[in-house]
Amino acid sequence: MSQSSQFSLLSQRRFSPFFWTQFLGAFNDNLFKTALMVALTYDALSWTTLEPGLLNNLIPGLFILPYVVFSATAGQIADKVEKGRLSRFVKLLEVGIMLVAGIGWMTHTLWLLIAAVVGMGVHSTLFGPVKYAYLPQHLKPEELVGGNGVIEMGTFVGILLGQVLGALLVVHKPWGIELVAGASFAVALLGLATSWRIPASPAPAPELQVSKNFIAESIRNLRFSAQNRTVFLSMLGNSWFWFYGALVLSQFPLYAKDYLHGDNSVFVLLLTVFSLGVGAGSLLCEKLSGHKVEIGLVPFGAIGLSVFGIDLYFASLAYTNTATVGAAALLALPGTLRILADVVLIGVFGGLFIVPLFALIQTRCDPKHVSRTIAGMNILNALFMVAAAGVAILLLGQGFTIPQMFLVTALLNALVALYIFSLVPEFLMRFLAWLLIHTIHRVKTVDVDRIPDDGPAVLVCNHVSYVDALVIGAASPRPIRFVMDHRIFKTPFLGWIFRTAKAIPIAPAKEDPFLMERAFIDIAEALHQGDLVCIFPEGKLTRTGDMSEFRGGISKIVERSKVPVIPMALRGLWGSVFTRDPANVFERSLTRGLRSKLALAVGAPVPPQEATPEYLYEQVSALRGDWK
């Protein structure tokens, strides 16, 4: 994919038909659901005697209930069956479901419409594993973030347009119900047409036997996913976003009606700004990530979700209008722009939160188990969304106002994010690195694709500053086990991050021979497990900007593990506030200014038999050039 535009994928058959098929599916789901919820909110007495608040939380819960029951089976089917064929079957099912919904609309039969809600949940459950397992089969690794961003953008634009059209059509007198029934059936047919152009996607496990016991398979699926701790916790993080989103979005109809005192167009406005926010955040991910899987954006997204969720509560309290208004009149009222800004920024930071998690799950799970991993994530998503509906009903029953529910959700998000990031400190390390290279420095990478996508290797680099590990970690497509001076582990914050990130402490033999030998054992074990290990062979930070000779420890490592060594050089860090240059540090830093340039250059892999300290020194020195 050209780095100039991720939208170039939309002109390619390997991506475009699949994009439009999933877009139309998301569009139709929300056209139908929103039309039903609006009809029950603004015209409840002609349909049922149940409270609108209960129905607005119950209907989304019923829609995602099939995810709990059938996701594991759907994942098995997606790994066993060619994905183009499966997509066409799902779209045929959608056509049948919309026929049932049409009968429900025309006969004013609520239970048929509820059955169609559950049916569309089944439709989405079957398509969910296909949606994200398809991308790694047809996109290059460097295209995944951009491709996922376009998919997420398309999904939320589809959600937005479906919600807007559903909300507008159903209140159109006197043909609103007929228009909704006809439009949802027509969109289902169009989705079926686009599915016929999806290219063949060979099944990764055609020999797989689909289990008939969906409960046992669900448990087995989650247990398998849990074996990869980072992937599983990313799945939990993804599911938490859907909890957050489901709890907030399900309140929008009553929030628009009872708190903003708006008509149906105000509800549409809230949906519009939220969905545009998520779409914008999803597209921003590729630019902010530098065209790679950048999980450092996840904490950034989590911070925004809490900050603007909390501010939405205070903005709602400051809103004083009590007269019924439409969207146009609402925009002129004091306090409205703050509310809308909070809603759109919750969407933006939600996109920054969720897209890197999708890409991480796709790239780090077992390639033969992608669909089942996505299915496991869908099970978790469904459970979290059911829980969101339950929590919303409970809070409303306890007398919580909707703004108070926004506040509770934002505070819970902060606690959950802190917990997840404490379990997987790689997120925090990448976040700190991302902040460093997007605020203080501008980082250029040279031949970073020489770092292998898989398998063990030793990375060696010159040691310029206290943040070398952060810069290298931010540039690498994979996690790295850094070998670091044991004294850094005594630093309160950094020590905790590097310790939980499995950095390996080392000390000079004359200071602590046992710790030094233990470090070599840990390095050998990490390489045996297929990890990347990075060492700074100089053994100390430079005090002059020049390189010191490489010590002999690298020979010992290579002799034991027989893995390739990849020389690297940091350029341009010397003289920053992070270097050990007490005489000139502030003068140099002021001269350099903010956003100073630095670079990480990666050399060709050196075979283990050639990886002597002297030869590696020459390679790193050549990569470094005249830079300090």
C-alpha positions as CSV (number, residue, x, y, z in Angstrom):
1,M,0.0,0.0,0.0
2,S,1.2,3.4,-0.9
3,Q,2.1,5.3,2.3
4,S,0.5,8.4,0.8
5,S,-3.1,7.0,1.1
6,Q,-4.7,4.0,2.7
7,F,-7.7,4.7,0.5
8,S,-5.9,3.2,-2.5
9,L,-7.1,-0.1,-1.2
10,L,-10.6,0.8,-2.1
11,S,-9.7,0.7,-5.8
12,Q,-8.3,-2.9,-5.5
13,R,-10.5,-6.0,-5.8
14,R,-8.7,-7.8,-3.0
15,F,-10.2,-5.2,-0.6
16,S,-13.0,-3.2,-2.2
17,P,-15.8,-5.8,-2.6
18,F,-15.2,-7.0,1.0
19,F,-15.2,-3.5,2.3
20,W,-18.6,-2.7,0.7
21,T,-20.1,-6.0,1.8
22,Q,-19.2,-5.3,5.4
23,F,-20.2,-1.7,5.1
24,L,-23.7,-2.5,3.8
25,G,-24.1,-5.1,6.6
26,A,-23.3,-2.6,9.3
27,F,-25.5,0.0,7.5
28,N,-28.5,-2.4,7.4
29,D,-28.1,-3.6,11.0
30,N,-28.3,-0.1,12.2
31,L,-31.0,1.1,9.8
32,F,-33.3,-1.6,11.2
33,K,-32.3,-1.4,14.9
34,T,-32.4,2.4,15.0
35,A,-35.8,2.6,13.2
36,L,-37.2,0.2,15.7
37,M,-35.7,2.0,18.8
38,V,-36.9,5.4,17.5
39,A,-40.4,4.0,16.9
40,L,-40.5,2.5,20.4
41,T,-39.1,5.8,22.0
42,Y,-41.3,8.3,20.2
43,D,-44.4,6.2,19.5
44,A,-44.2,3.6,22.3
45,L,-47.9,3.3,23.1
46,S,-48.8,2.0,19.7
47,W,-46.3,-0.9,20.0
48,T,-46.0,-1.9,23.6
49,T,-46.6,-0.9,27.2
50,L,-43.0,-1.5,28.3
51,E,-40.9,1.5,29.3
52,P,-38.8,3.0,26.4
53,G,-35.7,3.1,28.7
54,L,-35.9,-0.6,29.2
55,L,-36.4,-1.3,25.5
56,N,-33.5,0.9,24.5
57,N,-31.2,-1.2,26.5
58,L,-33.0,-4.6,25.9
59,I,-32.9,-4.4,22.1
60,P,-29.1,-4.0,21.8
61,G,-28.7,-6.8,24.3
62,L,-30.9,-9.1,22.3
63,F,-29.0,-8.2,19.1
64,I,-25.6,-9.2,20.5
65,L,-26.9,-12.3,22.4
66,P,-26.1,-14.6,19.4
67,Y,-22.5,-13.5,19.7
68,V,-22.4,-15.2,23.1
69,V,-24.0,-18.4,21.9
70,F,-22.7,-18.9,18.3
71,S,-19.4,-17.0,18.0
72,A,-17.2,-20.1,18.7
73,T,-19.0,-22.1,16.1
74,A,-18.8,-19.1,13.7
75,G,-15.1,-19.0,14.2
76,Q,-14.7,-22.7,13.4
77,I,-16.8,-22.3,10.2
78,A,-14.7,-19.3,9.1
79,D,-11.5,-21.3,9.5
80,K,-13.0,-24.3,7.7
81,V,-14.9,-22.7,4.8
82,E,-13.6,-20.4,2.0
83,K,-14.5,-16.9,3.1
84,G,-16.0,-15.6,-0.2
85,R,-18.4,-18.5,-0.2
86,L,-19.3,-18.0,3.5
87,S,-19.9,-14.2,2.9
88,R,-22.4,-15.0,0.2
89,F,-24.3,-17.4,2.5
90,V,-24.4,-14.8,5.2
91,K,-25.8,-12.2,2.8
92,L,-28.5,-14.6,1.6
93,L,-29.4,-15.1,5.3
94,E,-29.7,-11.3,5.7
95,V,-32.2,-11.2,2.8
96,G,-34.4,-13.7,4.5
97,I,-34.2,-11.9,7.8
98,M,-35.2,-8.6,6.2
99,L,-38.3,-10.4,4.7
100,V,-39.3,-11.4,8.2
101,A,-38.7,-7.9,9.5
102,G,-40.8,-6.5,6.6
103,I,-43.7,-8.7,7.6
104,G,-43.3,-7.5,11.2
105,W,-43.3,-3.8,10.1
106,M,-46.3,-4.1,7.9
107,T,-48.4,-6.1,10.4
108,H,-47.3,-4.1,13.4
109,T,-46.1,-7.3,15.1
110,L,-43.4,-6.5,17.7
111,W,-42.4,-10.1,18.4
112,L,-41.5,-10.6,14.6
113,L,-39.4,-7.5,14.7
114,I,-37.6,-8.7,17.9
115,A,-37.0,-12.1,16.2
116,A,-35.5,-10.2,13.2
117,V,-33.2,-8.3,15.7
118,V,-32.0,-11.6,17.0
119,G,-31.7,-12.9,13.4
120,M,-29.5,-9.9,12.4
121,G,-27.4,-10.7,15.5
122,V,-26.9,-14.2,14.1
123,H,-26.0,-12.7,10.7
124,S,-23.4,-10.4,12.3
125,T,-22.1,-13.3,14.5
126,L,-21.4,-15.4,11.4
127,F,-19.7,-12.5,9.5
128,G,-17.6,-11.2,12.4
129,P,-14.8,-13.8,12.3
130,V,-14.7,-13.4,8.5
131,K,-14.4,-9.7,8.7
132,Y,-11.0,-9.5,10.5
133,A,-9.6,-12.9,9.5
134,Y,-9.9,-11.9,5.8
135,L,-7.6,-8.9,6.1
136,P,-4.3,-10.7,7.1
137,Q,-4.9,-13.1,4.1
138,H,-5.0,-10.2,1.5
139,L,-3.0,-7.3,3.1
140,K,0.7,-7.0,3.7
141,P,1.8,-6.5,7.3
142,E,2.5,-2.8,6.6
143,E,-1.0,-2.5,5.2
144,L,-2.8,-3.9,8.2
145,V,-3.1,-0.7,10.3
146,G,-4.3,1.3,7.3
147,G,-6.6,-1.5,6.2
148,N,-8.1,-1.9,9.6
149,G,-8.5,1.9,9.8
150,V,-10.5,2.0,6.6
151,I,-12.6,-1.0,7.7
152,E,-13.3,0.7,11.1
153,M,-14.0,4.0,9.4
154,G,-16.4,2.2,6.9
155,T,-18.1,0.3,9.8
156,F,-18.8,3.4,11.8
157,V,-19.8,5.5,8.7
158,G,-22.1,2.6,7.9
159,I,-23.4,2.6,11.4
160,L,-23.9,6.4,11.2
161,L,-25.7,6.4,7.9
162,G,-27.9,3.5,8.9
163,Q,-28.8,5.1,12.2
164,V,-29.5,8.4,10.5
165,L,-31.6,6.9,7.7
166,G,-33.4,4.6,10.1
167,A,-34.3,7.5,12.4
168,L,-35.4,9.8,9.6
169,L,-37.4,7.2,7.6
170,V,-39.4,5.7,10.5
171,V,-40.9,9.1,11.5
172,H,-41.7,10.1,7.9
173,K,-45.5,10.3,7.7
174,P,-47.5,8.5,6.5
175,W,-45.1,6.0,4.9
176,G,-42.3,5.7,7.4
177,I,-42.8,2.0,8.2
178,E,-43.1,1.0,4.6
179,L,-39.9,3.0,3.7
180,V,-37.9,1.3,6.5
181,A,-39.1,-2.2,5.4
182,G,-38.3,-1.5,1.7
183,A,-34.9,0.1,2.3
184,S,-33.6,-2.6,4.6
185,F,-34.6,-5.3,2.1
186,A,-33.0,-3.4,-0.8
187,V,-29.7,-2.9,1.2
188,A,-29.7,-6.6,1.9
189,L,-29.9,-7.4,-1.8
190,L,-27.2,-4.9,-2.6
191,G,-24.9,-6.5,0.0
192,L,-25.5,-9.9,-1.6
193,A,-24.5,-8.5,-5.0
194,T,-21.2,-7.0,-3.7
195,S,-20.4,-10.3,-1.9
196,W,-20.2,-12.1,-5.3
197,R,-17.0,-10.1,-6.2
198,I,-15.1,-11.0,-3.0
199,P,-12.0,-12.9,-4.2
200,A,-11.3,-16.4,-3.0
201,S,-9.8,-16.7,0.4
202,P,-8.5,-20.3,1.1
203,A,-9.6,-21.8,4.4
204,P,-6.6,-22.1,6.7
205,A,-8.0,-25.2,8.4
206,P,-10.3,-27.1,5.9
207,E,-9.8,-30.3,7.8
208,L,-11.3,-28.8,10.9
209,Q,-14.3,-30.6,12.5
210,V,-16.9,-28.2,13.6
211,S,-18.0,-28.9,17.1
212,K,-21.7,-29.3,17.7
213,N,-21.3,-28.4,21.4
214,F,-21.1,-24.6,21.1
215,I,-20.8,-24.2,24.9
216,A,-17.7,-26.5,25.2
217,E,-16.3,-25.0,22.0
218,S,-16.7,-21.4,23.4
219,I,-14.8,-22.4,26.5
220,R,-12.1,-24.2,24.5
221,N,-11.8,-21.2,22.2
222,L,-11.3,-18.7,25.1
223,R,-8.8,-21.1,26.8
224,F,-6.7,-21.3,23.6
225,S,-6.7,-17.5,23.1
226,A,-5.7,-17.1,26.8
227,Q,-2.5,-19.0,26.1
228,N,-1.2,-15.9,24.3
229,R,-1.4,-13.4,27.2
230,T,-0.8,-10.2,25.1
231,V,-3.4,-11.2,22.6
232,F,-6.0,-12.2,25.2
233,L,-5.6,-9.0,27.2
234,S,-5.9,-7.1,23.9
235,M,-9.1,-9.0,23.3
236,L,-10.3,-7.9,26.7
237,G,-9.3,-4.3,26.0
238,N,-11.3,-4.4,22.7
239,S,-14.3,-5.8,24.5
240,W,-14.1,-3.1,27.1
241,F,-14.4,-0.5,24.3
242,W,-17.6,-2.1,23.2
243,F,-18.9,-2.1,26.8
244,Y,-18.1,1.6,27.0
245,G,-19.6,2.4,23.6
246,A,-22.7,0.2,24.2
247,L,-23.4,1.8,27.5
248,V,-23.0,5.4,26.2
249,L,-24.8,5.0,22.8
250,S,-27.8,3.2,24.2
251,Q,-28.5,6.3,26.3
252,F,-28.5,8.7,23.3
253,P,-32.2,8.5,22.5
254,L,-33.4,9.4,26.0
255,Y,-30.5,11.8,26.5
256,A,-31.5,13.7,23.4
257,K,-35.2,13.7,24.4
258,D,-35.2,14.2,28.1
259,Y,-31.9,16.1,28.9
260,L,-31.2,18.1,25.7
261,H,-35.0,18.5,25.2
262,G,-34.5,17.7,21.5
263,D,-36.6,16.1,18.9
264,N,-35.5,13.2,16.7
265,S,-33.1,15.3,14.7
266,V,-31.0,15.9,17.9
267,F,-30.7,12.2,18.4
268,V,-29.5,11.9,14.8
269,L,-27.0,14.7,15.5
270,L,-25.5,12.9,18.4
271,L,-25.1,9.7,16.4
272,T,-23.5,11.7,13.6
273,V,-20.8,13.4,15.5
274,F,-20.0,10.3,17.5
275,S,-19.7,8.1,14.4
276,L,-17.7,10.7,12.5
277,G,-15.4,10.9,15.5
278,V,-14.7,7.2,15.5
279,G,-14.2,7.2,11.7
280,A,-11.7,10.1,12.0
281,G,-9.8,8.4,14.9
282,S,-9.6,5.1,13.0
283,L,-8.1,6.9,9.9
284,L,-5.7,8.9,12.1
285,C,-4.2,5.7,13.4
286,E,-2.2,5.0,10.2
287,K,-0.6,8.5,10.2
288,L,0.1,8.5,13.9
289,S,1.4,5.0,13.9
290,G,3.9,5.5,11.1
291,H,2.3,2.7,9.0
292,K,3.0,0.0,11.5
293,V,1.1,-1.7,14.4
294,E,1.6,1.0,17.1
295,I,0.0,-0.2,20.4
296,G,1.4,3.0,22.0
297,L,-1.8,4.7,20.7
298,V,-4.0,2.5,23.0
299,P,-3.2,4.3,26.3
300,F,-3.6,7.6,24.4
301,G,-7.1,6.5,23.3
302,A,-7.9,5.3,26.8
303,I,-6.9,8.7,28.3
304,G,-9.2,10.5,25.9
305,L,-12.1,8.2,26.6
306,S,-12.0,9.0,30.3
307,V,-11.2,12.7,30.0
308,F,-14.0,13.6,27.6
309,G,-16.4,11.2,29.2
310,I,-16.0,13.0,32.5
311,D,-16.3,16.4,30.7
312,L,-19.5,15.2,29.0
313,Y,-21.0,14.8,32.5
314,F,-20.0,18.4,33.5
315,A,-21.1,19.8,30.2
316,S,-24.5,18.1,30.6
317,L,-24.9,19.7,34.0
318,A,-24.1,23.1,32.6
319,Y,-26.8,22.8,29.9
320,T,-29.9,24.8,30.9
321,N,-32.3,24.7,28.0
322,T,-35.8,23.3,28.8
323,A,-37.7,24.1,25.6
324,T,-38.1,21.5,22.9
325,V,-35.6,22.2,20.0
326,G,-34.4,20.7,16.8
327,A,-30.8,20.1,15.7
328,A,-30.5,23.5,14.1
329,A,-31.8,25.4,17.1
330,L,-29.8,23.3,19.5
331,L,-26.5,24.4,17.8
332,A,-27.2,28.0,18.7
333,L,-27.8,27.3,22.5
334,P,-25.1,27.9,25.1
335,G,-23.2,24.8,26.1
336,T,-24.2,22.8,23.0
337,L,-20.8,23.0,21.3
338,R,-19.0,21.7,24.4
339,I,-21.3,18.7,24.5
340,L,-20.9,17.9,20.8
341,A,-17.1,18.3,21.1
342,D,-17.0,15.8,24.0
343,V,-19.1,13.3,22.0
344,V,-16.9,13.6,18.8
345,L,-13.7,13.4,20.8
346,I,-14.9,10.3,22.6
347,G,-15.4,8.9,19.2
348,V,-11.9,10.0,18.0
349,F,-10.1,8.5,21.0
350,G,-12.2,5.4,20.7
351,G,-10.9,4.9,17.2
352,L,-7.3,5.4,18.4
353,F,-8.0,2.8,21.1
354,I,-9.6,0.1,19.1
355,V,-7.7,0.0,15.7
356,P,-4.3,-0.8,17.1
357,L,-5.8,-3.6,19.2
358,F,-7.4,-5.2,16.1
359,A,-4.1,-5.1,14.3
360,L,-2.2,-6.5,17.3
361,I,-4.6,-9.4,17.6
362,Q,-4.4,-10.2,13.9
363,T,-0.5,-10.1,13.7
364,R,0.3,-11.9,17.0
365,C,-2.2,-14.8,17.1
366,D,-1.7,-18.2,15.5
367,P,-2.3,-17.7,11.7
368,K,-4.3,-21.0,11.6
369,H,-6.5,-19.8,14.4
370,V,-7.2,-16.2,13.3
371,S,-11.0,-16.7,12.7
372,R,-11.4,-18.6,16.0
373,T,-9.4,-15.9,17.9
374,I,-11.7,-13.2,16.4
375,A,-14.7,-15.4,17.3
376,G,-13.4,-15.6,20.9
377,M,-13.1,-11.8,20.9
378,N,-16.7,-11.6,19.7
379,I,-17.8,-13.8,22.6
380,L,-16.1,-11.5,25.0
381,N,-17.5,-8.4,23.1
382,A,-21.0,-9.9,23.4
383,L,-20.6,-10.7,27.1
384,F,-19.3,-7.2,27.8
385,M,-22.2,-5.6,25.8
386,V,-24.8,-7.7,27.6
387,A,-23.1,-6.6,30.8
388,A,-23.4,-3.0,29.6
389,A,-27.1,-3.4,29.0
390,G,-27.5,-5.0,32.4
391,V,-25.4,-2.2,34.1
392,A,-27.5,0.5,32.4
393,I,-30.8,-1.1,33.5
394,L,-29.4,-1.5,37.0
395,L,-28.1,2.1,37.2
396,L,-31.4,3.5,35.8
397,G,-33.3,1.4,38.3
398,Q,-31.2,2.9,41.1
399,G,-32.1,6.4,40.1
400,F,-28.9,7.4,38.2
401,T,-29.4,10.1,35.7
402,I,-28.0,9.6,32.2
403,P,-25.2,12.2,32.7
404,Q,-24.2,10.3,35.9
405,M,-24.0,7.1,33.8
406,F,-21.6,8.9,31.5
407,L,-19.5,9.8,34.5
408,V,-19.5,6.3,36.0
409,T,-18.5,4.8,32.6
410,A,-15.6,7.2,32.2
411,L,-14.3,6.5,35.7
412,L,-14.6,2.8,35.2
413,N,-12.7,3.2,31.9
414,A,-9.8,4.8,33.8
415,L,-9.6,2.0,36.3
416,V,-9.9,-0.8,33.7
417,A,-7.2,0.9,31.5
418,L,-4.8,1.2,34.4
419,Y,-5.4,-2.5,35.2
420,I,-4.8,-3.7,31.7
421,F,-1.7,-1.6,31.2
422,S,-0.3,-2.8,34.5
423,L,-0.6,-6.4,33.2
424,V,0.9,-5.6,29.7
425,P,3.5,-2.9,30.3
426,E,4.4,-3.1,26.6
427,F,1.4,-0.7,26.0
428,L,2.9,1.9,28.4
429,M,6.4,1.5,27.0
430,R,5.2,2.0,23.5
431,F,3.1,5.0,24.7
432,L,6.1,6.6,26.3
433,A,8.1,6.0,23.2
434,W,5.3,7.3,21.0
435,L,5.1,10.5,23.1
436,L,8.9,10.9,22.9
437,I,9.1,10.6,19.1
438,H,6.0,12.8,18.5
439,T,6.7,15.6,20.9
440,I,10.4,16.1,21.6
441,H,11.9,14.4,18.6
442,R,11.2,13.6,15.0
443,V,12.4,10.1,14.3
444,K,13.4,8.7,10.9
445,T,14.1,5.0,10.5
446,V,16.5,3.6,7.9
447,D,16.0,0.0,6.7
448,V,14.0,-0.9,9.8
449,D,12.5,-3.8,7.8
450,R,15.8,-5.6,8.4
451,I,14.5,-6.4,11.9
452,P,13.0,-9.9,11.3
453,D,9.3,-10.4,11.6
454,D,9.8,-13.6,13.5
455,G,12.5,-15.7,15.0
456,P,15.4,-14.9,17.4
457,A,18.0,-12.3,16.8
458,V,20.4,-10.1,18.8
459,L,20.2,-6.4,18.2
460,V,23.3,-4.4,19.0
461,C,23.4,-0.6,19.2
462,N,25.4,2.4,20.3
463,H,24.4,3.7,23.7
464,V,23.7,7.4,23.5
465,S,21.0,8.3,26.0
466,Y,18.6,7.2,28.8
467,V,15.8,6.8,26.3
468,D,17.6,4.6,23.7
469,A,15.4,1.6,24.6
470,L,12.2,3.7,24.1
471,V,13.3,4.9,20.7
472,I,14.4,1.4,19.5
473,G,11.3,-0.2,20.9
474,A,9.1,2.4,19.1
475,A,10.8,1.6,15.8
476,S,10.6,-2.2,16.1
477,P,7.6,-4.1,14.7
478,R,8.1,-6.6,17.5
479,P,8.6,-6.5,21.3
480,I,12.2,-6.5,22.4
481,R,13.9,-7.9,25.5
482,F,16.4,-5.2,26.5
483,V,19.5,-6.0,28.5
484,M,20.0,-3.1,30.8
485,D,22.2,-1.9,33.7
486,H,20.7,-3.4,36.9
487,R,20.7,0.1,38.5
488,I,17.9,1.3,36.3
489,F,15.6,-1.2,37.9
490,K,16.0,0.7,41.2
491,T,14.4,3.8,39.6
492,P,10.8,3.8,40.8
493,F,8.8,4.3,37.6
494,L,11.2,3.2,34.9
495,G,12.3,0.3,37.0
496,W,8.7,-1.0,37.2
497,I,8.1,-0.6,33.4
498,F,11.3,-2.3,32.4
499,R,10.9,-5.1,35.0
500,T,7.4,-5.9,33.9
501,A,8.4,-5.6,30.2
502,K,10.9,-8.5,30.9
503,A,14.0,-6.4,30.5
504,I,17.1,-8.4,31.6
505,P,19.2,-6.8,34.3
506,I,23.0,-7.1,34.0
507,A,26.0,-6.0,36.1
508,P,29.8,-6.1,35.5
509,A,31.5,-9.3,36.6
510,K,33.6,-7.4,39.2
511,E,30.5,-5.9,40.7
512,D,28.1,-8.9,40.7
513,P,29.4,-12.0,38.9
514,F,26.3,-14.0,39.8
515,L,23.9,-11.4,38.3
516,M,26.1,-11.2,35.1
517,E,26.0,-15.0,34.6
518,R,22.2,-15.0,35.3
519,A,21.8,-12.3,32.6
520,F,23.5,-14.6,30.0
521,I,21.3,-17.5,31.0
522,D,18.2,-15.3,30.6
523,I,19.4,-14.0,27.3
524,A,19.9,-17.6,26.0
525,E,16.5,-18.6,27.2
526,A,14.8,-15.6,25.5
527,L,16.6,-16.3,22.2
528,H,15.6,-20.0,22.5
529,Q,12.0,-18.9,22.8
530,G,12.3,-16.9,19.6
531,D,12.5,-13.4,21.1
532,L,14.5,-10.3,20.0
533,V,17.2,-9.3,22.5
534,C,18.8,-5.9,22.3
535,I,22.1,-5.1,24.0
536,F,24.4,-2.1,24.2
537,P,27.9,-3.6,23.9
538,E,29.7,-0.5,25.0
539,G,28.3,-1.3,28.5
540,K,27.8,2.4,29.4
541,L,26.4,5.7,28.2
542,T,28.7,7.8,26.2
543,R,30.0,11.0,27.9
544,T,31.4,12.5,24.8
545,G,29.0,11.4,22.0
546,D,31.7,9.1,20.6
547,M,31.5,5.3,20.7
548,S,33.5,3.2,23.1
549,E,34.9,-0.2,22.2
550,F,32.5,-3.2,22.3
551,R,33.0,-5.6,25.1
552,G,33.3,-9.3,24.8
553,G,29.9,-10.2,26.1
554,I,28.4,-10.3,22.7
555,S,30.7,-13.1,21.7
556,K,29.6,-15.2,24.6
557,I,25.9,-14.6,23.7
558,V,26.4,-15.6,20.0
559,E,28.6,-18.6,20.9
560,R,25.8,-20.0,23.1
561,S,22.8,-19.2,20.9
562,K,24.1,-19.2,17.3
563,V,21.6,-16.5,16.1
564,P,22.1,-13.7,13.7
565,V,23.2,-10.3,15.0
566,I,21.7,-7.1,13.6
567,P,23.8,-3.9,14.0
568,M,21.9,-0.7,14.6
569,A,22.9,3.0,15.1
570,L,21.2,5.8,16.8
571,R,21.8,9.2,15.2
572,G,21.1,12.7,16.5
573,L,20.3,11.9,20.1
574,W,23.6,13.3,21.6
575,G,23.2,16.6,23.2
576,S,19.5,16.2,24.1
577,V,18.3,16.4,27.8
578,F,18.5,12.6,27.9
579,T,22.2,12.3,27.4
580,R,25.0,12.3,29.9
581,D,26.6,15.6,29.0
582,P,26.5,17.7,32.2
583,A,28.6,20.5,30.9
584,N,26.6,21.4,27.8
585,V,23.2,19.6,28.1
586,F,21.0,22.7,28.5
587,E,22.9,24.8,26.0
588,R,22.8,22.0,23.4
589,S,19.1,21.2,24.1
590,L,18.1,24.8,23.6
591,T,20.1,25.0,20.4
592,R,18.5,21.9,19.1
593,G,15.0,23.1,20.0
594,L,11.9,21.0,20.1
595,R,11.2,18.3,17.5
596,S,14.9,17.8,16.7
597,K,15.7,15.1,14.2
598,L,17.1,11.8,15.1
599,A,17.3,8.5,13.3
600,L,17.7,4.8,13.8
601,A,19.6,3.0,11.1
602,V,19.5,-0.8,10.9
603,G,22.2,-2.8,9.1
604,A,22.2,-6.1,7.4
605,P,22.1,-9.2,9.6
606,V,25.6,-10.5,10.6
607,P,26.0,-14.4,10.7
608,P,26.9,-15.6,14.2
609,Q,30.3,-16.9,13.0
610,E,31.2,-13.3,11.9
611,A,29.8,-11.5,14.9
612,T,33.0,-10.5,16.7
613,P,33.0,-7.3,18.9
614,E,35.4,-5.6,16.5
615,Y,33.4,-6.4,13.4
616,L,30.2,-5.3,15.0
617,Y,31.8,-2.1,16.2
618,E,32.8,-1.3,12.6
619,Q,29.3,-2.0,11.3
620,V,27.6,0.2,14.0
621,S,30.2,2.9,13.4
622,A,29.5,2.9,9.7
623,L,25.8,3.1,10.2
624,R,26.3,6.0,12.6
625,G,28.4,7.9,10.2
626,D,29.3,11.5,11.2
627,W,26.2,11.8,13.4
628,K,26.3,12.1,17.2
